């Protein structure tokens, strides 16, 4: 899979994604919100995904492999918003 699609992640709200870091450590992050961004419109498909973790394991900003049985595996850039909340932003030009 090249880029995460909105309809794919919408179906995962309240489910866990497995984040796998470069050393192979795995942690579960729950998909709690998927919302369109201000860029979303006729020309761009743009949304953000809010993930929730636990205070027991903090993940720094970076590109990680995410896995889910419905998605397979995909590399995405993620940023922390707090000790337990993380955000992924996806923006791509819509097909003509």
KOLVO-150567 format. One line per 3 residues: their letters; for each residue x, y, z of N, C-alpha, C, O. Coordinates in steps of 0.2 Angstrom, whole numbers, plus 2048, in hexadecimal, padded with zeros to 3 digits. Layout:
A> X,Y,Z,X,Y,Z,X,Y,Z,X,Y,Z  ...;
***
This chain:
XXX> 804,7FA,800,800,800,800,804,806,800,809,807,804  803,80B,7FC,807,811,7FB,805,816,800,809,818,804  7FF,818,800,7FD,81E,804,7F6,81C,808,7F2,819,804;
XXX> 7F5,81D,80E,7EF,81B,812,7EA,81F,80F,7EA,825,80D  7E4,81C,80E,7DE,81F,80B,7D9,820,811,7D9,81C,816  7D5,826,810,7D1,828,816,7CC,822,817,7CB,821,81D;
XXX> 7C9,81F,812,7C4,81A,814,7C7,814,817,7C3,811,81B  7CD,813,816,7D0,80D,81A,7D1,80F,821,7D0,80A,825  7D3,814,823,7D5,816,82A,7CE,818,82E,7CE,816,834;
XXX> 7C9,81A,82A,7C3,81B,82D,7C0,815,830,7BD,815,836  7C1,80F,82D,7BE,809,82F,7C2,806,835,7C0,802,838  7C7,80A,837,7CB,807,83D,7CA,80C,843,7CE,80A,848;
XXX> 7C6,810,843,7C5,814,849,7C3,810,84F,7BF,80B,84F  7C6,811,855,7C6,80D,85B,7C9,806,85A,7C8,801,85F  7CD,805,855,7D1,7FF,855,7D9,801,856,7DA,807,855;
XXX> 7DD,7FC,857,7E4,7FD,858,7E8,7FC,852,7E7,7F7,84E  7ED,800,850,7F2,7FF,84C,7F8,7FD,84F,7F9,7FF,855  7FC,7F9,84C,803,7F7,84F,808,7FB,84C,809,7FB,846;
XXX> 80C,7FF,850,811,803,84E,818,7FF,84F,818,7FC,855  81C,7FF,84A,822,7FB,84B,828,800,84A,828,802,844  82C,800,84F,832,805,84E,838,802,84A,837,7FB,849;
XXX> 83D,805,848,842,802,845,846,7FD,848,849,7F8,845  845,7FC,84F,849,7F7,853,844,7F1,853,846,7EC,856  83E,7F1,851,839,7EC,851,834,7EC,857,830,7E8,858;
XXX> 835,7F1,85B,831,7F2,861,82A,7F3,85E,829,7F7,85A  825,7F0,861,81E,7F1,85F,81A,7F4,865,81A,7F2,86B  815,7F9,863,811,7FC,868,80A,7FD,864,80A,7FF,85E;
XXX> 804,7FC,868,7FE,7FD,865,7FC,804,866,7FC,807,86C  7F9,807,861,7F6,80E,862,7EF,80E,85F,7EE,80B,859  7EA,811,863,7E3,810,861,7E1,816,85C,7E3,81C,85E;
XXX> 7DE,815,857,7DB,81A,852,7D5,81D,856,7D0,819,857  7D6,823,858,7D0,826,85B,7CC,82C,857,7C7,82D,859  7D0,82E,852,7CC,834,84E,7CF,834,847,7D5,833,846;
XXX> 7CB,835,842,7CD,836,83B,7C9,83C,839,7C3,83B,838  7CC,841,837,7C9,847,835,7CC,84B,82F,7D2,84A,82E  7C8,84E,82A,7CB,851,825,7CF,857,827,7CD,85A,82C;
XXX> 7D4,859,823,7D8,85F,825,7D5,865,821,7D1,864,81C  7D7,86B,822,7D5,871,81E,7D7,870,817,7D4,874,812  7DC,86D,815,7DE,86C,80E,7DA,867,80A,7DA,868,804;
XXX> 7D6,863,80D,7D1,85F,80A,7CC,862,806,7C9,867,808  7CC,860,7FF,7C7,863,7FB,7C7,85F,7F4,7C9,85A,7F3  7C5,863,7EF,7C5,860,7E8,7CC,85E,7E6,7CD,859,7E2;
XXX> 7D1,862,7E7,7D8,860,7E5,7DC,85C,7E9,7E0,858,7E7  7DB,85C,7F0,7DF,858,7F5,7DA,854,7F9,7D5,856,7FB  7DD,84E,7FA,7DA,849,7FF,7DF,84A,805,7E4,848,805;
XXX> 7DC,84D,80B,7E0,84E,811,7DD,84D,817,7D7,84F,818  7E0,849,81B,7DD,848,822,7E2,846,827,7E8,845,825  7E0,846,82D,7E5,845,833,7E2,83F,837,7DB,83E,837;
XXX> 7E6,83B,83A,7E4,835,83E,7E7,837,845,7ED,838,845  7E3,836,84A,7E5,837,851,7E5,830,854,7E0,82C,853  7EB,82E,857,7EC,828,85A,7ED,829,861,7F0,82E,863;
XXX> 7EB,824,865,7EC,825,86C,7F0,81F,86F,7EF,819,86D  7F5,820,873,7FA,81B,876,7F9,81B,87D,7F4,81D,880  7FE,819,881,7FE,819,888,804,81D,88B,809,81E,887;
XXX> 804,81F,891,80A,823,894,810,81E,895,815,820,896  80F,818,894,814,813,896,819,812,890,81F,810,891  817,815,88A,81C,814,884,81B,81A,880,815,81B,87D;
XXX> 81F,81F,880,81F,825,87C,823,824,875,829,821,875  820,826,870,823,825,869,825,82C,866,821,830,866  82B,82D,865,82D,833,862,82B,834,85B,829,82F,857;
XXX> 82B,83A,858,829,83C,851,82E,838,84D,834,837,84E  82B,835,847,82F,832,842,82A,82E,83E,824,82E,83E  82E,82A,839,82A,826,834,82B,81F,837,830,81C,839;
XXX> 825,81C,838,824,815,83A,820,810,836,81C,813,832  821,80A,837,81D,805,833,817,804,838,817,803,83E  811,804,835,80B,803,838,808,7FC,835,808,7FC,82F;
XXX> 805,7F8,839,802,7F2,837,7FB,7F1,83A,7F9,7F3,83F  7F6,7EE,835,7F0,7EC,837,7ED,7E7,832,7EF,7E8,82C  7E9,7E2,835,7E7,7DD,830,7E3,7E0,82A,7E3,7DD,825;
XXX> 7E0,7E5,82B,7DC,7E8,825,7E0,7EC,821,7DE,7ED,81B  7E6,7EF,823,7EA,7F3,81F,7F0,7F0,81C,7F3,7F2,817  7F2,7EB,820,7F9,7E8,81E,7FE,7ED,822,7FD,7EF,828;
XXX> 804,7EE,81F,809,7F2,822,80A,7F8,81E,80A,7F8,818  80B,7FE,821,80C,805,81D,811,809,822,810,809,828  815,80C,81E,81A,811,822,816,818,822,814,81A,81C;
XXX> 816,81B,828,813,822,828,817,826,82D,81A,823,832  817,82D,82C,81A,831,831,815,833,836,80F,835,834  817,833,83C,813,834,842,816,839,847,81C,839,848;
XXX> 812,83E,849,815,843,84E,811,842,855,80B,841,855  814,843,85B,811,843,861,80D,84A,862,810,84F,860  807,84A,865,804,850,867,804,850,86E,803,856,871;
XXX> 805,84B,872,806,84B,879,809,844,87B,80C,841,877  809,843,881,80D,83D,884,809,837,881,80C,831,881  802,837,880,7FF,831,87E,7FB,832,877,7F8,82D,875;
XXX> 7FB,838,874,7F8,839,86E,7FD,83A,868,802,83E,869  7FB,837,862,7FF,838,85C,7FB,83A,856,7F5,839,856  7FE,83D,851,7FB,83F,84B,7FE,83D,845,804,83E,844;
XXX> 7FA,83B,840,7FD,839,839,7F9,83E,835,7F3,83E,835  7FC,841,830,7F9,845,82B,7FA,842,824,800,841,822  7F5,841,821,7F5,83F,81A,7F2,844,815,7ED,846,816;
XXX> 7F6,846,810,7F4,84B,80B,7F6,848,804,7FC,847,803  7F2,848,7FF,7F4,846,7F9,7EF,849,7F4,7E9,84A,7F5  7F2,84A,7EE,7EE,84D,7E8,7E9,848,7E6,7EB,842,7E5;
XXX> 7E3,84A,7E5,7DE,846,7E2,7DF,844,7DB,7E2,848,7D8  7DD,83E,7D9,7DE,83C,7D2,7D9,841,7CE,7D4,842,7D0  7DC,843,7C8,7D8,847,7C3,7D2,842,7C0,7CE,845,7BC;
***
